[in-house]
Amino acid sequence: MASDLAGTSLSLGFPLSAAATRALVRAALDEDRAFEDVTTVATVPAEAEGRAAIVARSAGVIAGLPLAITAFETMSRDVTVHVVSGDGEHVGAGSVVAEVAGPWRALLSAERVALNFVQRLSGVATLTARYVEAARGTAARIYDTRKTTPTLRALQKYAVRCGGGVNHRADLADGVLIKDNHLAALGGDIALAVRRARGAGRPGICIEVECDDVAQVDAALAAGADVILLDNMSLDAMRACAARVAGRVPLEASGGVTLERVRAIGDGRRSDFRWRADALAARAGPGIGLPVVVQLLNFR
């Protein structure tokens, strides 16, 4: 068993240990009953060897190769993998991403699991990169959300980093985000909510307040919020809020932040104005309509 995975996944902070990667991949292979692949066992001789290439069907950003490699290697210790383009790298349509060689049965039985991981995570990375490119030259940075596939958050947030985005809070313990439903329990009192969060949270924890209008922004500023989230606002409303805040705290925009609007949200801000735009990348990554970035082919 050998592979030469480039160091890009490590520099991007691949979130799983080797043991956790093996466990996740093995669970996926077991779900697919890859070790009981009746079609492959019936049709492919046990001694047959094969070579394959993971090839980009369309241009995009690669993410998830460590999982794909582990899928092939879990099926057989005799599999070898040569990585051509590692996680975080931009590839063109038709580019070879990795080459795989070994027992033909192992390659065929691991194929779907390997591609499921890479396709979905590369979809997240590719969408994120589109947002990053759309916002290039503005003061906006592209953040993700917690609206991820259950149990796959760490991997999807890693894919956001592969695409050039920035991770927002990892989970509910990672920071305070006071939303409208929290405020409803306190009669809409933002000052009280921030005060309670300061008292109950760990020292130095970031406190963010979601605001729907200028009045709430004023209240959040007065209460000492560290970050203000502008939720589902028009461009004019966001500009009014930005002028009100005048760079005193970072602003985030969420809701309706599309590829078509992201540049307008970030444009025209002063260089010292820290503007965050929510790309919804982790949320949208596994869904319908994202590019199928890789496919396995060229068995011989």
C-alpha positions as CSV (number, residue, x, y, z in Angstrom):
1,M,0.0,0.0,0.0
2,A,1.5,3.3,-1.0
3,S,0.3,6.8,-1.8
4,D,2.0,10.2,-2.3
5,L,-0.7,12.6,-1.2
6,A,0.7,16.1,-1.4
7,G,1.1,18.2,1.7
8,T,-1.7,20.6,0.7
9,S,-4.3,18.8,2.8
10,L,-2.1,19.1,5.9
11,S,-1.4,22.8,5.3
12,L,-5.1,23.4,4.9
13,G,-5.8,21.6,8.2
14,F,-7.4,18.3,7.2
15,P,-9.7,17.9,10.2
16,L,-9.6,14.1,10.8
17,S,-6.8,12.0,12.2
18,A,-5.6,9.0,10.3
19,A,-7.6,6.7,12.6
20,A,-10.8,8.8,12.2
21,T,-10.4,8.9,8.5
22,R,-10.1,5.1,8.3
23,A,-13.1,4.7,10.5
24,L,-15.3,7.1,8.5
25,V,-14.3,5.5,5.2
26,R,-14.7,2.0,6.5
27,A,-18.3,2.9,7.6
28,A,-19.0,4.3,4.2
29,L,-17.7,1.2,2.5
30,D,-19.7,-1.0,4.8
31,E,-22.8,1.0,4.1
32,D,-22.2,0.3,0.4
33,R,-21.4,-3.4,1.2
34,A,-18.3,-2.9,-0.9
35,F,-16.7,-6.1,0.5
36,E,-19.7,-8.0,-0.8
37,D,-19.8,-6.5,-4.3
38,V,-21.6,-9.3,-6.1
39,T,-21.2,-7.8,-9.6
40,T,-17.5,-7.3,-9.4
41,V,-16.8,-10.7,-7.8
42,A,-18.9,-12.4,-10.4
43,T,-17.4,-10.7,-13.4
44,V,-13.8,-9.7,-12.6
45,P,-11.1,-12.3,-12.0
46,A,-9.4,-12.1,-8.6
47,E,-6.0,-11.8,-10.2
48,A,-6.9,-9.0,-12.6
49,E,-4.9,-5.8,-12.1
50,G,-6.1,-2.4,-13.2
51,R,-5.1,1.3,-13.5
52,A,-7.4,4.2,-13.3
53,A,-7.4,8.0,-13.3
54,I,-9.6,10.4,-11.3
55,V,-10.2,13.0,-14.0
56,A,-12.0,16.4,-13.6
57,R,-15.1,16.5,-15.6
58,S,-15.3,20.3,-15.2
59,A,-13.1,23.0,-13.8
60,G,-13.1,23.4,-10.1
61,V,-11.3,23.1,-6.8
62,I,-10.3,19.7,-5.4
63,A,-11.2,18.6,-1.8
64,G,-11.4,15.3,-0.1
65,L,-8.6,13.3,-1.7
66,P,-7.4,11.8,1.6
67,L,-10.8,10.1,1.9
68,A,-10.8,8.8,-1.6
69,I,-7.3,7.4,-1.2
70,T,-8.2,5.7,2.0
71,A,-11.2,4.1,0.3
72,F,-9.1,2.5,-2.3
73,E,-6.4,1.5,0.2
74,T,-8.9,0.0,2.6
75,M,-10.2,-2.3,-0.2
76,S,-6.7,-3.6,-0.8
77,R,-3.2,-3.1,0.6
78,D,-1.9,-3.6,-2.9
79,V,-3.4,-0.4,-4.2
80,T,-1.0,2.5,-5.1
81,V,-2.1,6.1,-5.6
82,H,-0.2,8.9,-7.3
83,V,-1.7,12.4,-6.6
84,V,-1.4,14.9,-9.4
85,S,-3.4,17.8,-8.0
86,G,-4.0,17.9,-4.2
87,D,-6.7,19.4,-2.1
88,G,-7.1,23.1,-2.6
89,E,-5.7,23.1,-6.1
90,H,-7.7,24.5,-9.0
91,V,-8.0,22.1,-11.9
92,G,-9.3,22.5,-15.5
93,A,-11.8,20.3,-17.2
94,G,-10.1,17.1,-18.3
95,S,-7.3,17.4,-15.8
96,V,-6.0,14.2,-14.1
97,V,-6.3,14.6,-10.4
98,A,-4.9,11.3,-9.3
99,E,-3.9,7.9,-10.7
100,V,-4.8,4.6,-9.0
101,A,-3.4,1.2,-9.6
102,G,-4.0,-2.2,-8.1
103,P,-6.4,-5.2,-8.0
104,W,-9.2,-4.4,-10.4
105,R,-11.8,-5.6,-7.9
106,A,-10.6,-3.2,-5.2
107,L,-10.7,-0.3,-7.6
108,L,-14.2,-1.0,-8.8
109,S,-15.7,-1.7,-5.4
110,A,-14.2,1.4,-3.8
111,E,-15.0,3.7,-6.8
112,R,-18.4,5.0,-5.7
113,V,-17.5,5.7,-2.1
114,A,-14.2,7.4,-3.1
115,L,-16.0,9.6,-5.6
116,N,-18.9,10.4,-3.3
117,F,-16.5,12.0,-0.9
118,V,-14.5,13.9,-3.5
119,Q,-17.4,15.1,-5.5
120,R,-19.3,16.5,-2.6
121,L,-16.3,18.2,-0.9
122,S,-15.0,19.5,-4.2
123,G,-18.4,20.9,-4.9
124,V,-18.2,22.9,-1.6
125,A,-14.7,24.0,-2.4
126,T,-15.6,25.0,-6.0
127,L,-18.7,27.0,-4.9
128,T,-16.7,28.8,-2.2
129,A,-14.0,29.7,-4.7
130,R,-16.6,31.2,-7.0
131,Y,-17.7,33.4,-4.1
132,V,-14.2,34.4,-3.3
133,E,-13.5,35.3,-6.9
134,A,-16.7,37.3,-7.1
135,A,-15.7,39.3,-4.1
136,R,-12.1,39.8,-5.1
137,G,-11.0,43.4,-4.8
138,T,-13.6,44.3,-2.2
139,A,-13.5,44.3,1.6
140,A,-15.6,41.2,1.8
141,R,-14.4,37.9,3.1
142,I,-16.4,34.7,2.5
143,Y,-17.5,32.8,5.6
144,D,-19.4,29.5,5.9
145,T,-22.3,28.5,8.1
146,R,-23.3,25.7,10.4
147,K,-26.0,24.5,7.9
148,T,-23.9,21.5,7.0
149,T,-24.7,17.8,6.6
150,P,-24.9,16.1,10.0
151,T,-21.7,14.4,11.0
152,L,-19.8,15.9,8.0
153,R,-19.4,19.5,9.3
154,A,-15.6,19.3,9.9
155,L,-15.0,18.0,6.4
156,Q,-17.3,20.5,4.8
157,K,-15.7,23.4,6.6
158,Y,-12.4,22.0,5.5
159,A,-13.6,22.1,1.9
160,V,-14.6,25.8,2.5
161,R,-10.9,26.5,3.4
162,C,-9.8,24.6,0.3
163,G,-11.9,27.0,-1.7
164,G,-10.3,30.1,-0.1
165,G,-13.2,30.8,2.4
166,V,-13.0,31.3,6.1
167,N,-14.7,29.3,8.8
168,H,-17.3,30.8,11.0
169,R,-17.9,29.3,14.4
170,A,-17.5,25.5,14.4
171,D,-20.4,24.7,16.7
172,L,-22.7,26.1,19.4
173,A,-19.9,26.2,22.0
174,D,-17.5,28.1,19.7
175,G,-19.1,31.5,20.1
176,V,-22.2,33.4,21.0
177,L,-24.6,34.3,18.2
178,I,-27.8,35.9,19.6
179,K,-30.6,35.5,17.0
180,D,-34.2,36.6,16.8
181,N,-35.5,33.5,18.6
182,H,-33.1,34.1,21.6
183,L,-34.3,37.7,21.7
184,A,-37.9,36.6,21.6
185,A,-37.4,34.9,25.0
186,L,-36.2,38.2,26.4
187,G,-38.9,40.5,24.9
188,G,-36.4,41.7,22.3
189,D,-34.0,43.2,24.8
190,I,-30.6,43.1,23.0
191,A,-28.8,44.8,25.9
192,L,-30.0,42.2,28.3
193,A,-29.1,39.4,26.0
194,V,-25.6,40.7,25.5
195,R,-25.2,41.3,29.2
196,R,-26.3,37.8,30.1
197,A,-24.0,36.3,27.4
198,R,-21.0,38.3,28.9
199,G,-21.8,37.0,32.3
200,A,-22.3,33.4,31.4
201,G,-19.7,32.9,28.6
202,R,-16.1,32.1,29.0
203,P,-13.7,35.1,29.1
204,G,-13.0,36.6,25.7
205,I,-15.7,34.7,23.9
206,C,-17.0,36.5,20.8
207,I,-20.5,37.8,21.1
208,E,-22.4,38.4,17.8
209,V,-25.9,39.8,17.5
210,E,-28.2,39.2,14.5
211,C,-30.0,42.4,13.5
212,D,-32.9,43.0,11.1
213,D,-32.9,46.8,11.0
214,V,-31.0,49.9,11.9
215,A,-32.6,50.2,15.3
216,Q,-31.4,46.8,16.3
217,V,-27.9,47.7,15.0
218,D,-27.9,50.7,17.2
219,A,-29.0,48.6,20.2
220,A,-26.3,46.0,19.5
221,L,-23.6,48.7,19.3
222,A,-24.7,50.2,22.5
223,A,-24.7,46.8,24.2
224,G,-21.1,46.2,23.2
225,A,-21.6,43.4,20.7
226,D,-18.3,42.2,19.1
227,V,-19.8,41.4,15.7
228,I,-23.1,42.4,14.1
229,L,-24.9,40.2,11.6
230,L,-27.1,41.9,9.1
231,D,-29.8,39.4,8.3
232,N,-31.8,39.4,5.0
233,M,-31.3,43.1,4.4
234,S,-31.5,45.0,1.1
235,L,-28.3,46.5,-0.2
236,D,-29.6,50.0,0.8
237,A,-30.3,48.8,4.3
238,M,-26.9,47.3,4.6
239,R,-25.2,50.4,3.4
240,A,-27.2,52.5,6.0
241,C,-26.1,50.1,8.8
242,A,-22.5,50.1,7.6
243,A,-22.5,53.9,7.7
244,R,-24.0,53.7,11.2
245,V,-21.4,51.3,12.5
246,A,-18.5,53.2,10.8
247,G,-16.0,50.4,11.2
248,R,-16.4,50.1,15.0
249,V,-17.1,46.4,14.9
250,P,-17.1,43.8,12.1
251,L,-20.2,43.3,10.1
252,E,-21.6,40.1,8.6
253,A,-24.2,39.8,5.9
254,S,-26.4,36.7,5.7
255,G,-29.4,35.8,3.6
256,G,-29.7,36.5,0.0
257,V,-25.9,36.6,-0.4
258,T,-25.8,35.3,-4.0
259,L,-23.0,35.2,-6.5
260,E,-24.7,38.1,-8.2
261,R,-24.9,40.2,-5.0
262,V,-21.8,39.4,-3.2
263,R,-19.6,42.0,-5.0
264,A,-22.2,44.7,-4.5
265,I,-22.2,43.9,-0.8
266,G,-18.5,44.3,-0.5
267,D,-17.9,47.1,-2.9
268,G,-17.1,50.6,-1.8
269,R,-16.1,49.9,1.8
270,R,-13.2,51.7,3.3
271,S,-10.0,49.6,3.6
272,D,-10.4,49.5,7.4
273,F,-13.9,48.3,7.2
274,R,-14.1,44.6,8.0
275,W,-17.1,43.1,6.1
276,R,-18.0,39.5,6.2
277,A,-20.2,37.9,3.6
278,D,-21.8,34.5,4.1
279,A,-21.3,32.4,1.0
280,L,-23.6,29.7,2.3
281,A,-20.9,27.4,0.9
282,A,-20.9,24.7,3.5
283,R,-24.7,24.7,3.5
284,A,-25.1,24.4,-0.3
285,G,-22.1,22.1,-1.0
286,P,-23.7,18.7,-1.0
287,G,-26.9,19.8,-2.7
288,I,-28.3,19.5,-6.2
289,G,-26.7,21.4,-9.0
290,L,-23.1,21.5,-7.9
291,P,-20.6,20.3,-10.4
292,V,-19.6,16.7,-10.6
293,V,-15.9,17.5,-10.3
294,V,-14.4,14.0,-10.8
295,Q,-15.1,10.7,-12.3
296,L,-13.2,7.4,-12.4
297,L,-12.3,6.1,-15.8
298,N,-9.7,4.6,-18.0
299,F,-9.5,1.1,-16.6
300,R,-7.2,-1.0,-18.6
